[in-house]
Amino acid sequence: MLRLIALLFVISIFIPVEFYTMAGSVRIEAYRIVLGLALIYAFFNLNTLLKQMDITDILLFGLLALAFASFWHNHSLQKAIESSGLYALETLGAFYLARLYINSPERFYHFNKAFIIILTLLLGVTVYEALAQHRILHEIAEQATGNKSLDYRLYTHHYIRGGIMRATSVFAHPILFGTLAAIFFPFAIMAFLRWRSFGNGLGLLSLLLSMIMTLSSAPLLSVIFQGFSVLLVKFWDSARRLWIGLFFSGIAGAMLLNAASNRGFFGILISYLTFNPNTGYFRMLQWEYSMDDILNNPLLGIAHNDWTRPYWKQWMGDSIDSFWLLLTLQHGIFAALLLLIACLYVVFSTLNRINQQNDTLKWMVTAWILSFMSLILIGFTVDYFGKLQPLFFFMLGAIGWARYTLPHPDSDGVNGNPATSPQVTTRQVEVKR
């Protein structure tokens, strides 16, 4: 049953956004149905989850409680129940699906390979969409469902650069498609460097071309940050105090820059983390004008209420292009802190144990660290809406196996064809709490 739910989740990520139905004000998509099944399965396997429980679970339940309180405070009890239920599906449903299913390095390997294979199969259509300026998959989906989900601006010159239309594939926006490809890029490049097979090379090339066809700064910045993160992973144990010192020095520098600059630290960060100056300017304005709402509603945010903008800036639209900023704006400062602490806890607890693994597993753990650290950073310039939000929480839970799985001392790491299988010999160890 769990294997089927996990398989359906992967498939549902690649179902075009036009396939949905409305139940009142609630948009029902395949991935939400699958995550509902995952949450029910998790409830009936509560004993297993309790054995694996750590501070991450507590922080995520705290996040959900604050979201519920935020919706209730800003809207109504009915709104709180409906919206918090959907939020639980996309957070706890995705997180516990990963926790329960990806409980071994083999499953982690095959999960990553499944996404890379599907993205490779979509490559031809992706390139066609970009070069022919024809969103063919969305056109077919619209004809099949009668639903139009894409923003009309995605068909205009605003999304054509140098004669290339920014590819969306089956997703609602080029940024979502590019960020998805960037999530699996560390795994793809490490698999290729490890085995140098044709299949792994094709997968790596497909991810690179997919990211390029989106013409988006987010995936390319993800790759750059992943490259810098390699140094952190490689020299973490030998220079831990240096990294911690650099971290706190960076915080001090950010506070000083925030006080000395009229744009503030985040304004400068956003303006330089986008390739398009206009995009950077709009995102900087979003940070500037949403801060009043955040400071006026620091505990519970404004939920789904509109954020304040000057009357002469209504042309900005109501979107917030930052995962972390939107979370803070909607549910308060503490909600964002709870999730950020949960993410950092999982990253650094995994980092502290990475050298307990031998090379048969270490490369996959490293790939996850690079991927998830870039997700944390890029979340300051990209909103993980739609299918990307549950995938974010799925990835948060996808490394749990590294806490319980240790390599067998006699394992050579690979049985059979090393280019296609990581069939490591492992022993499961129970963590005493």
N, C-alpha and C positions, 0 to 999 in steps of 0.2 A: 504493500500500500504506500509506504513512504517513498519507495523508489519511483512509483508512478506519479506521486505528487511532485517530486523533484523534477522529473522529466517534463511534466506539464508546465511547471514554472518556467523552465528554460524555453519551451516552445512558446509560451504566452508572451514572453518578452519580445518575440519577433512577429507577433500578430499585429498587422497594421492598426494604427490608432483609430481608423474609421470603424472598426468592428466593436461596437458597444451598443448598449441599450440603456434607457433611463428608467429608473424606478423612483418616481417622484422627482426629487432634486438630486438623487444619487446616481452617479454615472457608473454603470456596471460593465466592467471589462473582464476579459478572461483571467488576467493575472490576479485580480482581486478575488475572483471565485476560487482560484487555486490557493491563494494565501488564506482564505477563509477555511478551506479544508485543512491546510497546514496548522492553523491555530486550533482547530478541533482535535487534530491528531496530537498536538502538543499537550492539550488538556488531558487527554486520556493516557498520556505517558508522562504525567507530572512527576512521578518518582524518579524517572531517569533525569529529568531536568533539574530536580532538587539536588541530585548528586553532583551535577556539573555547575551548580549555581556559584557565582562569585559576585564581586562588586559591580560588574557590568550589568547583571540582571537587575540589581537594586536600583542602579542609576536609570536604566531604561524604564522601569516601572514608575520611578519618580518623574521622569519626563512625561509619561502618559498621564499621570495624575495631574501634573501642572497643565497639560493640554486640556484635560477635561474641565478643570477649574477655570481655565481661560475662556473656553467656549460658554460655560455656564454663566460666568461673570459678565461677559460681553454680549451674550445673546439670550439663550433660554436653556432650560433643562433638556428639552427635546433636541435642540441643536447640539448640545453637549454630548448627548447619547449618540446621535447620528454621526457627527463629525469625529468624535473620539473613537467610535467603532471602526470607521474607515482608517483612522490614524493607527489604531492598534493592528489592523490587518497589514499595513505597509511597514510597520516597525517591528512589533513583536512577532507577527506571522512570518515575515521574511527572516528575522534573526533566528527564531527557533527552528525553522525549516532547515537552515544551514547548520545549526548546532546538532540537530538530530541526524540529519542525513550525511553531512560531510564529517564523518567521524574517523576517517582514515586518510593517509596520504594518497592511496589509490583513488579514492572518490574525489579528493581535491584535484588530482591530476585530470581525471576524466571530465569533471565539471568545467575546468578551464579549456580543455581540448574541445569540448562540445561547442562552446561559444566561438572559439577560433575557427572551427570547421564551418559553422553556420555563416560567420562573417566572410569567410573565404568563398562560400557558395554564392553569397550576395555581391561579391566584388564586381562581376560583369555588369549587373544592373546598376550598381553604384556609379561606376565609371560612365555608363551610358547616361544616367540621370544628370551627371555633372556636365558632360561634354555636349549632350544633345539638348540640355536645358528643358528636360521633359521628366516630370515626376511621375513616372509610369506606374509604379507600385501604388501610389496614392490614388491615381486615376482609376486603376482597376478596382481598388477597394471601395472607392466612392460609387462606382457603377454597381458593385455587388451589394452594397449596404444602403445606398441613398444618403449616407451621412458624409458631411464635410467637416473635417477636424482641423485641417491646417489653417493657420493664419493667412489671410489673403495676401499679406505682404511677402510671404515666401515665394509667391509667383511673380513678384515684381523685380525691377532692376536693383532694388536694395539688397537682394541676395544673389546678385550676379557680379563677380569680380574677375576682371581680365577675361571675359568671355566664358567663364565657368560658373555654372549655377551651384551654389553650396548644397551638397548632397545631404538628404535626410534619410535615405533608405526607407525603412518602415516606421520611422520615429517621427515625433511631432516637431522636431527642430534639429538643425545641423549640429548644434552644440551637444544635444543628447546622444546623437549617433557617434560623434567624434569622441566624447568622453567615455562612452561604452567601449570603443575600440582601445582607448588609452588604458582602461582598467586591466585589460588582458595583455597589453604590450610587454610588461616585464616578464611574464610567464613565457610568452612567445619567444622573446630574444634569448632568454636563458636556456630554454629547451633547444633552440637552434645552436647556441654556442656549446651546449653539452653534447649533442649528437650529430649536428651538421648533416641532417638528412634532407632530402628533397621536400618531404611533407612539411617538416618544421620550417624550412626556408620559405615555402609557399605561404604558410600561415603568417609568418612574420611580414612578408611582402604585402599580403592582403591587408593586414592591420595598418601598415604604413600608408598604403595608397588610400585606404578608407579615411584615415585621419586627414590626409592631404586634400582629398576631395571635399571635405567639409569646409575648408578654408576658414577654420576657426582657431582662435588663439588658445582656447582651453586645452584641447588634446596635445598641442605642441608644447605648451607650457608644462603639462603633466609629464611629458617625456623628458623635458629639461630637468625638472625637479626630481624625477626618478633617477636621473644620472647623478645628481648631487647626493641623493640619498644612499647610493651605493657606498660612498665613503663613510657615511654614518654607520652602516651595517658592518662594513669591513673592519673599521677601527673602533667600534663601540667598546669592546672589553678592554682594549689596550689604552684608550684615551677617554674613558668615561667622564672623568673630572673636567677634561677640556671641553667636551661637548656640553656638559651641564653648565660650565662657565660661559660658553658661547650663547647658550639658550637664555640665561638670565641677563647677559650683556645685551642680547638682542631686544629683550623686553625693556630694559632700561633705555636703550637707544630709541626704541619706538615711542616710549613715553616722552622722551626729550624732544623728538621730532614732532610729536603731536602738539607739544606746548609751543614749540618755536615756529611751526609752519601754519600759515593761514588755511591750508588745505587739510592739515591733519595727517596722521600716519596712514590711515586706511584710504584717504583720498589719494595720496601719492602712490600707495600700493596698487590701487585699482587702475589708476591712470597709466601705470607702466606695465600692468599685467594684461593689457589688451592691445592688439595690433592695430585696431581701428580707432583713431583719435575720437571720433564721434561716439562710438560705443563706450570708450573710457570716460568721456565727459558725462554721458547720461548716467552711468553707474556711479560716478562720483556724486552727482546730484541726488541719486537715490539714497546714498549714505548720508549726505548732508541734511536732506529734508526729513528723512525718517527718524533721525535722532531725537527730534522734539517729541515724537510719539513714544519712543522708547523711554526717554527720561520722564515723561508724564505717566507712563504705565510700566514701570520697571519690573513689577512682580508677575503680572498676568498678561501683559501685552494688550493688543487690540483685537486678537483673534482674526475674524474675517471682515472686520470693519475696514473701510478705506483709510489709507494713511494720508496725513496732511500734506498738501502742497499749495504753494501760492496760487491765487486764481489765474495768474498769467502763465503758470507752468502746467496747466491741465493737459497740454499736448504731450507731456511726458508719458502719459499712460499710467496704469495702476500696477504694473508688474514690478517685482523686486528681483534683480538678477544676482542674487547671492543667497545660497542655502543658509549660511549662518546668520546673515542679517535678517532674512525673512523669519527664521525660527525665533530670533530675539524679538522682532517686531510683533509677531503673532502671539507668542506664549511667554514672553518675558526673558529677562537676563538669566535667571536661574535655570530655565529650561535649556537655553543654549549652553550654559556652563555644565549642566549635568551630562549632556550628550558629548560635549567636547572632552570632558574628563573621562567618560567611558571609552571614547575612541583612543585617547592618549594612553589610558591604562592598558588596553588590549595591545596596542602597538609596542609599548615599552616592556610590558611583561613578556611578550613574545620575543622581543629583541634581547632581553636578558637571558633567555633560555636557548637562543639560536645555536650557540656553540655546543650545546648538549647533543645536537643532532650531527650525524655524519653527512658526508656530501650527498648521499642518496636522497636525503630529505632537506638538507639545508638550503639547496637552491630554490625549492618550492616555497619554503618559509620566507626566504629573502624576497622572492617575487611578490608574495602577498604584502610584505612590509612596504616595498617600493610602491606598489599599487595603491594601498590604502592611505599611506602618507600623502601621496599626490591627491587623492580624493579629498582629504581634509583640507589641503591648501587650496585647491581649485574651487572648493566650495565657497570661498570668499568672493569669487568672481562669476560663479555659475549657480543657478538654482536647480537643484536636483528634483524637478517636477516630473509628473507622469511615472513612467516605469523605472526611471533612474533612482527615485527615492527608495523603493523596496530593494533594489539591487544594492544600494549603499548599505542598508542594514543587513542584507544577506551576506555581503562581503565582510561586515563586522563580525558575523558569527561563523564565517567559513574557515577560520584558523583555529577553532577550538581543539581540533584533533592534535595539534602540536603540543598541547599540554599533557596529553595522555599517551602519546605514541613515541616510543624510543626505538632507535634502530637496534636490531640484533647485532651483537659484536662480531658474529661470523658472516654477516651479510655482505655480499659484494654489490648489492643494490639493484641488480637487474637480472631478470631471467628472460630468456628468449631474445627477441629483437630489441636492442637498446634504442633504436630510433623511434619505436612506436609504443613502448611500454615501460613504465617505471615500477614494475612489480617488485617492490621492495619487500624484504622479509622483515617483519616488524613484530614486536610483542606489545600487547596492550598492558599498561600499568595503571592501577587505580591510584588516583591522587588522594592522599589522606588529608583531611581537613580538620 
